[in-house]
């Protein structure tokens, strides 16, 4: 029986059905790591999964057969997508995703409406200014042409470092780093710590740069906070569990339906599958079940398409299946 080690060693070994190893683990030259699948073929060869969509071949003694390797990419080849937004001026989707075998989000890529290709824009592991390994939700500030990501770092009181930053990262539309805006301070303990964002949207202001971020933080998943675009300071909040929306826990959020006034589309966290459309004040306008209506299992993030030939649609990154799905509002 073959075993693959799902850890940084990227190694394989064989054992019998009593659990006795047939030899020492064999290290695999797989810089992106190997996955959780291994199989023995009828001719005695062994095949292991490699990231993101590779098949690594070995002989019966676990010697590498690199000439037999396969890299059959299905879809866009973007591993672990977690954030989604729409870049209106660029006419493209923006997706934050993992790189290789890393279990954290490491990049932002652009995808055209046809969903047939991808181009990496942002390297979140680049030093400097990063690495920023704990981003989740993604947004695009159309009035400024900026990509915004919520970073959920480890926080204080450990020594400052990019990986511990909690707040909003800004990059230009070409992928260059622009700024990092701290989250509001959280009540102690520990002193100096900041709130940890995991869902993010944006409401433009009357003039460029005067908009507000819409954020949800760990520890208060039913409260929507409005943050100053420049400083990150709290300008207002609404507890959706205390309004007619009656939202218990937010999984994803996006600004929605700008043509009829700013609203929020909110997806509740599992095990619920409610989707609620509310005014910014929390007054419910409508709701539906995203599991039965849209076939979504575990949405991570939402994006809204406001202009162009695909206007009145919203996009979803759906669960660990790695799907980008686009729906039209009727």
Secondary structure by P-SEA (a helix, b strand, c coil): ccccccccccccccccccccccccbbbbccccccccccccccccbbbbbcccbbbbbbccccccccccccccccccccccccbbbbbccccbbbbbbbccccccccbbbbbcccccccccccccccccccccccccbbbbccccbbbbbbbbccccccccccccccbbbbbcccccccccccccccccccccbbbbbccbbbbbccccccbbbbbcccccccbbbbbccccccccccccccccccccccccccccccccccbbbbcccccccbbbbbbccccccccccccccccccccccbbbbbcccccccbbbbbccccbbbbbbbcc
